[in-house]
């Protein structure tokens, strides 16, 4: 099972990741350091064998590229500490294009600087994962053309995703998770096999695997035995902002916050999620 964690570009992924093997936690408007503070993420991380991270876009313009990559690395490391047998996949930051709403246009200089910063961060992410065998980068070449961002992938504001963009991102996530599973199976029996056009990139990880390497069965000390097993077929969707949240599991849908809905505490939200995951462990 895979857990997808991200900002607003992950918000509608659950509508495209139709398989119950994917759960999505989305935090629109949150920076990487904001998401780092969400305790529920670390509570559920041990249930998942792959964790996909889509962060960084809300950090650009607020921090240097080095600081953003440092935050991303810290987040991925903390996830790995909570789920020590999981593989973490961090997405490249997607490009940005012109805002088409009247009066909201961005200057070409702003877009050039923003996309240059995103490209710089992506290069640093690729360099970072070379020395971390459990961490991979998900390549997002479908969102680029030789002239810049592929416009049809984005909504009118130029930052959030269109239907095509969300569908493509979901497809890339499925391909990335599947390729990790395939690599794990093939390398344990016949040695390393590298795709010609891999959607996940970690050259160092692949080159280190040899036919004699034993499969990894590392578990985090202190984690209850029930958490060392992965749930079977379970889909959870959590979308949270500072004032509202939406939670959907196979058995319950909850809305919280605002003037028209009761505010469920984060403790109750956590209880529902953990109960759903535990009930699916076989």
C-alpha positions as CSV (number, residue, x, y, z in Angstrom):
1,X,0.0,0.0,0.0
2,X,1.1,3.5,-0.8
3,X,0.5,6.8,1.0
4,X,0.5,10.0,-1.0
5,X,1.2,13.2,1.0
6,X,1.2,16.6,-0.6
7,X,0.0,20.2,-0.9
8,X,-2.9,21.3,-3.1
9,X,-1.6,19.5,-6.2
10,X,-2.4,16.3,-4.4
11,X,-6.0,17.4,-3.4
12,X,-7.9,15.5,-6.2
13,X,-5.6,12.6,-6.7
14,X,-7.9,10.3,-4.9
15,X,-10.4,10.6,-7.7
16,X,-7.9,9.3,-10.2
17,X,-6.0,6.7,-8.0
18,X,-9.0,4.4,-8.1
19,X,-7.3,1.4,-6.6
20,X,-7.7,0.9,-2.8
21,X,-3.9,0.5,-2.6
22,X,-3.5,4.3,-2.4
23,X,-4.4,6.7,0.4
24,X,-4.0,10.5,0.0
25,X,-3.3,13.2,2.6
26,X,-3.5,16.7,1.1
27,X,-2.7,19.9,2.8
28,X,-3.5,22.8,0.5
29,X,-1.5,25.9,1.0
30,X,1.0,24.2,3.4
31,X,4.7,24.6,3.0
32,X,7.0,21.6,3.6
33,X,7.7,22.7,7.2
34,X,4.0,23.1,7.8
35,X,3.4,19.5,6.7
36,X,6.3,18.4,8.8
37,X,4.3,19.3,11.9
38,X,1.2,17.1,11.1
39,X,1.5,14.3,13.7
40,X,-1.2,12.1,12.0
41,X,1.3,11.5,9.1
42,X,3.8,9.9,11.4
43,X,1.0,7.9,13.2
44,X,0.0,6.2,9.9
45,X,3.4,6.0,8.2
46,X,4.2,2.5,9.6
47,X,1.2,1.0,7.8
48,X,2.6,1.8,4.3
49,X,5.3,0.2,2.2
50,X,5.7,3.2,-0.2
51,X,5.3,6.9,0.7
52,X,5.0,9.5,-2.1
53,X,5.8,13.1,-1.2
54,X,4.6,16.0,-3.3
55,X,5.9,19.2,-1.6
56,X,8.0,22.3,-2.2
57,X,5.8,24.5,-4.6
58,X,4.6,26.6,-1.7
59,X,8.1,27.1,-0.4
60,X,9.5,28.8,-3.5
61,X,9.9,32.5,-2.9
62,X,10.0,32.0,0.9
63,X,13.2,30.1,1.3
64,X,16.4,29.4,-0.6
65,X,16.6,26.3,-2.7
66,X,19.1,24.8,-0.3
67,X,16.7,25.4,2.6
68,X,13.8,23.9,0.7
69,X,15.7,20.8,-0.1
70,X,16.8,20.5,3.5
71,X,13.2,20.6,4.6
72,X,12.2,18.0,2.1
73,X,15.1,15.8,3.2
74,X,14.1,16.2,6.9
75,X,10.5,15.3,6.1
76,X,11.5,12.2,4.1
77,X,13.9,11.1,6.9
78,X,11.3,11.5,9.6
79,X,8.9,9.4,7.5
80,X,11.5,6.7,7.1
81,X,12.2,6.7,10.8
82,X,8.5,5.9,11.4
83,X,8.4,3.3,8.7
84,X,11.8,1.9,8.4
85,X,11.1,-0.7,5.7
86,X,9.3,1.8,3.5
87,X,10.6,3.4,0.3
88,X,10.0,7.1,0.0
89,X,9.4,8.8,-3.4
90,X,9.6,12.5,-3.6
91,X,8.2,14.2,-6.7
92,X,10.0,16.8,-8.7
93,X,8.4,20.2,-8.3
94,X,6.2,20.9,-11.2
95,X,6.7,24.0,-13.4
96,X,4.4,27.0,-13.3
97,X,2.7,28.9,-16.1
98,X,0.8,32.1,-16.7
99,X,-2.3,32.9,-14.6
100,X,-5.2,33.4,-17.1
101,X,-7.6,35.0,-14.7
102,X,-8.3,38.7,-15.5
103,X,-6.0,41.0,-13.6
104,X,-3.9,38.2,-12.1
105,X,-1.3,37.8,-14.8
106,X,2.3,37.2,-13.6
107,X,5.2,38.8,-15.3
108,X,7.5,36.7,-17.5
109,X,10.3,37.6,-15.1
110,X,8.4,36.2,-12.2
111,X,7.6,33.0,-14.0
112,X,11.2,32.6,-15.3
113,X,12.6,33.1,-11.8
114,X,10.0,30.7,-10.2
115,X,10.7,27.9,-12.8
116,X,14.4,28.4,-12.5
117,X,14.2,27.9,-8.8
118,X,12.0,24.8,-9.2
119,X,14.5,23.4,-11.7
120,X,17.4,24.1,-9.3
121,X,15.6,22.3,-6.5
122,X,14.9,19.3,-8.7
123,X,18.6,19.0,-9.6
124,X,19.5,19.2,-5.9
125,X,16.9,16.5,-5.2
126,X,18.4,14.1,-7.8
127,X,21.8,14.7,-6.3
128,X,20.6,14.1,-2.8
129,X,19.0,10.7,-3.4
130,X,22.2,9.2,-4.9
131,X,23.5,8.6,-1.4
132,X,20.2,7.5,0.2
133,X,19.1,4.0,-1.0
134,X,15.6,4.2,0.4
135,X,14.8,7.6,-1.3
136,X,13.8,8.1,-4.9
137,X,12.8,11.1,-7.1
138,X,9.7,10.8,-9.3
139,X,10.5,12.4,-12.7
140,X,7.7,14.7,-14.1
141,X,8.8,15.2,-17.7
142,X,5.2,15.1,-18.9
143,X,4.6,18.6,-17.5
144,X,7.4,20.1,-19.5
145,X,7.9,21.1,-23.2
146,X,11.1,22.5,-24.7
147,X,9.5,25.9,-24.4
148,X,8.4,25.7,-20.7
149,X,5.4,24.3,-18.8
150,X,2.9,22.2,-20.7
151,X,-0.1,24.5,-20.4
152,X,-2.9,21.9,-20.7
153,X,-1.6,20.3,-17.5
154,X,-2.5,23.3,-15.4
155,X,-5.7,25.1,-14.4
156,X,-6.3,28.7,-15.3
157,X,-4.2,30.0,-12.4
158,X,-1.1,28.3,-13.8
159,X,-0.2,26.6,-10.5
160,X,-2.9,24.1,-9.7
161,X,-3.6,21.1,-11.9
162,X,-6.2,20.7,-14.6
163,X,-8.0,17.4,-15.2
164,X,-5.3,16.3,-17.6
165,X,-2.6,17.3,-15.1
166,X,-4.1,15.5,-12.2
167,X,-4.7,12.4,-14.3
168,X,-1.1,12.5,-15.5
169,X,0.3,13.0,-12.0
170,X,-1.8,10.1,-10.7
171,X,-0.6,7.9,-13.6
172,X,3.0,8.8,-12.8
173,X,2.5,7.9,-9.2
174,X,1.1,4.5,-10.1
175,X,4.0,3.9,-12.5
176,X,6.5,4.9,-9.9
177,X,5.0,2.7,-7.2
178,X,4.7,-0.2,-9.7
179,X,8.3,0.2,-10.9
180,X,9.6,0.1,-7.3
181,X,7.7,-3.2,-6.8
182,X,9.0,-4.6,-10.1
183,X,12.6,-3.6,-9.3
184,X,12.4,-5.2,-5.8
185,X,11.1,-8.4,-7.3
186,X,13.6,-8.7,-10.2
187,X,16.7,-7.6,-8.4
188,X,16.1,-10.1,-5.6
189,X,16.3,-12.9,-8.2
190,X,18.1,-11.9,-11.3
191,X,20.1,-8.8,-10.4
192,X,19.6,-5.1,-11.2
193,X,17.5,-4.1,-14.2
194,X,17.4,-0.4,-15.2
195,X,14.5,1.0,-17.3
196,X,15.6,3.0,-20.3
197,X,13.2,5.8,-19.2
198,X,12.6,5.3,-15.5
199,X,9.9,7.4,-13.8
200,X,11.7,7.0,-10.5
201,X,15.3,8.0,-10.3
202,X,17.9,6.7,-7.9
203,X,21.0,5.5,-9.8
204,X,22.9,4.8,-6.7
205,X,20.2,2.6,-5.2
206,X,19.9,0.5,-8.3
207,X,23.7,0.1,-8.8
208,X,24.1,-1.1,-5.2
209,X,21.7,-4.0,-5.6
210,X,23.3,-7.3,-6.6
211,X,21.9,-10.8,-7.0
212,X,23.4,-11.8,-3.7
213,X,21.8,-9.0,-1.8
214,X,19.2,-10.4,0.7
215,X,15.7,-8.8,0.6
216,X,15.3,-6.1,3.1
217,X,13.1,-7.0,6.0
218,X,13.9,-4.1,8.4
219,X,11.4,-3.2,11.0
220,X,11.5,-0.2,13.4
221,X,12.2,-1.3,17.0
222,X,9.4,-0.5,19.3
223,X,6.7,-0.6,16.7
224,X,3.9,-3.0,17.7
225,X,3.8,-6.2,15.7
226,X,0.4,-5.4,14.2
227,X,1.9,-2.3,12.6
228,X,4.7,-4.3,10.9
229,X,2.1,-5.9,8.7
230,X,0.6,-3.9,5.8
231,X,-3.2,-3.5,5.5
232,X,-4.8,-5.1,2.5
233,X,-6.8,-2.9,0.1
234,X,-7.6,0.3,2.1
235,X,-8.2,3.8,0.8
236,X,-8.1,6.8,3.0
237,X,-8.5,10.4,1.9
238,X,-7.6,13.3,4.2
239,X,-7.8,16.9,3.0
240,X,-7.0,19.5,5.7
241,X,-6.5,23.3,5.9
242,X,-6.0,25.5,9.0
243,X,-9.8,25.7,9.5
244,X,-11.5,22.7,7.8
245,X,-10.9,19.1,6.9
246,X,-12.5,16.3,4.9
247,X,-11.9,12.6,5.8
248,X,-13.1,9.6,3.8
249,X,-12.5,5.9,4.6
250,X,-14.2,2.8,3.5
251,X,-16.7,3.1,6.3
252,X,-17.1,6.8,7.1
253,X,-17.0,10.3,5.7
254,X,-16.4,13.3,8.0
255,X,-16.5,17.0,7.4
256,X,-15.1,19.4,10.0
257,X,-14.8,23.1,10.5
258,X,-16.6,26.1,9.2
259,X,-19.9,27.5,10.5
260,X,-22.2,24.7,9.2
261,X,-20.4,21.6,10.4
262,X,-19.3,20.3,13.8
263,X,-15.5,20.4,14.3
264,X,-14.1,17.0,14.9
265,X,-10.9,17.0,16.9
266,X,-7.7,15.7,15.4
267,X,-7.8,13.0,18.0
268,X,-11.1,11.7,16.6
269,X,-9.7,11.9,13.0
270,X,-6.7,9.9,14.0
271,X,-8.9,7.3,15.8
272,X,-11.0,6.8,12.6
273,X,-7.9,6.5,10.4
274,X,-6.0,4.1,12.7
275,X,-9.0,2.0,13.2
276,X,-9.6,1.7,9.5
277,X,-6.0,0.7,8.9
278,X,-5.9,-1.8,11.8
279,X,-9.1,-3.4,10.6
280,X,-7.5,-4.2,7.2
281,X,-4.4,-6.0,8.6
282,X,-4.7,-9.7,7.8
